[in-house]
Amino acid sequence: MNWEMIPSPNYEIKEIRTTVRDSEVHLTWFWSKEIDFVYIYKAPADEVKPINEITEQDIKLYTRDEYKVNRGFRGRLDGIGRYAYRIFPGQKHNGILSIYQQTNDNNLIYLSGSKAKIYFSITYKNKLLQPKKRVQMSIMTELALDKDLLVYVKKRGAPPLSIEDGTVYPFVRDFPAGKTMQPEIVVGKEEYIRIFFSNGRKSAESFELIPE
């Protein structure tokens, strides 16, 4: 693989557009008449390599003819979370394929793949005339999770509506794949519990938190 500096802005890939349906990706972009082919780089959003670290094993050659036949590029998001696609322009000189180091972000796009589902349930156990009640929480997840991904929030008078709407407590153990019953906790009779992501919107890009 032969990297070269891009000779002109006229050679740049830009105006990337995309649709995603059931993990199927369809990408289109402005393809300069100067460019014979492109290389397509795909990686999880948090593992994107600097250009100088991208190897031939990381990229896929894609020709103008393939683009015309498929009316763009078609691929799959085989995983959970966000992915990055970066498209590099290239040309062939004297039988050698050269790939241009387009360093701006006009050739870069981020897409969201499928979300891992996390189900939770909260059961209250009241005893007549007692000032306290017991709470049983269960977590069921498709993937093993770090304990810091989730927190539970306690509020008096009504279930909390957000992580800011009450007192926040951490979980003390990681969550294995499958269903986990948490140790019972004791709260006041007028107090309620709900589970939230600890970092809100960032986790919501990769996971779906669903009450049972």
C-alpha positions in Angstrom: 0.0 0.0 0.0 1.5 3.3 -1.1 0.3 6.4 0.8 0.8 9.8 -0.8 -0.2 13.4 0.1 -3.4 14.4 -1.7 -2.3 16.5 -4.7 -5.4 18.8 -4.7 -8.6 19.5 -2.9 -10.3 18.6 -6.1 -9.4 14.9 -5.4 -11.2 14.9 -2.0 -14.0 12.6 -1.0 -16.9 14.6 0.5 -20.7 14.9 0.9 -21.0 11.4 2.4 -24.6 10.4 2.9 -25.9 7.3 4.5 -29.0 5.2 5.4 -29.0 2.4 7.9 -31.7 -0.2 8.0 -31.6 -3.4 10.1 -27.8 -3.1 10.4 -27.5 -2.7 6.5 -25.5 0.3 5.6 -25.8 2.2 2.3 -23.2 5.0 1.7 -23.0 7.5 -1.1 -20.5 10.3 -1.7 -19.2 12.9 -4.1 -16.7 11.0 -6.3 -14.3 13.3 -8.2 -13.7 12.5 -11.9 -10.0 12.5 -11.1 -10.3 9.5 -8.8 -10.1 5.9 -10.1 -11.0 4.1 -6.9 -11.3 4.5 -3.1 -10.2 2.6 0.0 -12.8 2.2 2.7 -11.8 2.1 6.4 -14.2 0.9 9.0 -13.7 0.7 12.8 -15.6 1.0 16.1 -15.9 4.7 16.9 -13.7 4.5 20.0 -10.9 2.5 18.1 -10.4 4.7 15.1 -6.7 4.7 14.1 -4.7 7.7 13.1 -4.1 7.7 9.3 -0.4 6.8 9.7 -1.3 3.6 11.6 -3.9 2.3 9.1 -2.6 -0.9 7.4 -3.7 -2.7 4.2 -5.6 -5.2 6.4 -7.7 -2.4 7.8 -9.1 -1.1 4.4 -11.2 -2.3 1.5 -10.5 -1.4 -2.2 -13.7 -0.2 -3.9 -13.8 0.8 -7.6 -15.9 3.3 -9.5 -17.6 0.4 -11.4 -18.6 -1.3 -8.1 -20.0 2.0 -6.9 -22.1 2.4 -10.1 -23.5 -1.2 -9.9 -24.4 -0.9 -6.2 -25.5 2.7 -6.5 -23.0 3.4 -3.6 -21.4 1.2 -1.1 -23.3 -1.4 0.8 -22.1 -3.1 4.0 -23.1 -4.2 7.5 -22.7 -3.0 11.1 -22.0 -6.3 12.7 -21.9 -5.2 16.3 -23.1 -2.9 19.0 -22.4 0.8 19.3 -21.1 3.4 17.0 -18.8 2.8 14.0 -16.7 5.1 11.8 -16.3 4.9 8.0 -13.5 6.8 6.4 -13.2 6.9 2.6 -9.7 7.6 1.0 -9.4 8.6 -2.6 -6.8 6.8 -4.8 -5.3 6.5 -8.2 -3.2 4.2 -10.2 0.2 5.3 -11.6 2.5 3.1 -13.6 0.7 0.0 -12.3 1.0 1.1 -8.7 -2.1 1.8 -6.6 -1.6 5.0 -4.5 -3.9 6.0 -1.6 -4.2 9.7 -0.7 -4.0 11.0 2.8 -7.1 13.1 3.0 -6.8 14.4 6.6 -9.9 16.6 6.9 -13.1 15.0 8.1 -15.1 15.5 4.8 -14.4 11.8 4.2 -15.5 10.6 7.7 -18.9 9.6 9.0 -20.1 8.0 12.2 -23.0 5.5 12.3 -24.9 3.8 15.1 -25.2 0.0 15.0 -27.6 -2.1 16.9 -28.0 -1.6 20.7 -27.5 -4.2 23.4 -30.7 -4.5 25.4 -30.6 -4.3 29.2 -33.8 -5.2 31.0 -34.4 -4.4 34.7 -37.2 -4.9 37.2 -37.7 -3.5 40.7 -40.0 -5.3 43.2 -41.1 -3.8 46.5 -41.9 -5.9 49.5 -44.1 -4.1 52.0 -45.0 -5.2 55.5 -48.1 -3.8 57.2 -47.4 -1.1 59.8 -43.6 -1.2 59.1 -41.8 2.1 58.4 -39.4 0.4 55.9 -39.8 -1.8 52.8 -37.4 -4.2 51.0 -36.4 -3.7 47.4 -35.3 -6.4 45.0 -33.7 -5.3 41.7 -32.9 -7.7 38.9 -30.8 -7.0 35.8 -30.9 -9.0 32.6 -28.4 -8.2 29.9 -27.3 -9.7 26.5 -23.6 -8.8 27.3 -21.5 -8.8 30.4 -21.4 -5.2 31.7 -19.1 -3.2 33.9 -20.7 -2.2 37.2 -20.0 1.5 36.5 -22.3 1.5 33.5 -25.5 1.6 35.7 -26.5 3.3 38.9 -29.8 3.3 40.9 -31.5 6.5 42.1 -33.6 6.7 45.3 -36.3 9.4 45.7 -39.0 10.0 48.3 -42.6 10.3 47.3 -42.4 9.1 43.7 -40.1 7.2 41.4 -37.2 9.3 40.1 -37.5 10.6 36.6 -33.7 11.1 35.9 -30.3 10.5 37.4 -30.5 14.1 38.8 -33.9 13.4 40.4 -32.8 11.9 43.7 -29.9 10.3 45.5 -27.5 8.3 43.3 -26.0 4.9 44.4 -23.5 2.7 42.6 -23.6 -1.0 42.0 -20.8 -3.0 43.7 -20.4 -5.9 41.3 -20.2 -6.3 37.5 -23.1 -7.8 35.6 -22.6 -11.1 33.8 -24.6 -11.9 30.7 -28.0 -13.2 31.6 -30.1 -12.4 34.6 -28.7 -11.2 37.9 -30.7 -10.7 41.1 -29.2 -7.9 43.3 -29.0 -8.2 47.1 -32.2 -6.8 48.7 -31.9 -3.3 50.0 -34.1 -1.5 52.6 -35.6 1.9 52.0 -38.3 4.1 53.6 -41.9 3.2 53.0 -42.3 6.4 50.9 -39.1 6.0 48.9 -38.8 4.6 45.4 -35.9 3.3 43.2 -35.1 3.4 39.5 -32.1 2.4 37.4 -30.3 4.7 35.0 -27.1 4.9 32.9 -24.3 6.5 34.8 -23.2 8.6 31.8 -26.6 9.1 30.2 -26.6 9.8 26.5 -23.1 8.3 25.8 -24.3 4.8 27.0 -27.6 5.2 25.3 -25.8 5.2 21.9 -24.8 1.5 22.5 -27.3 0.2 25.0 -31.1 0.2 25.5 -32.3 0.2 29.1 -35.8 -1.3 29.3 -38.0 -1.7 32.4 -39.8 -5.0 32.6 
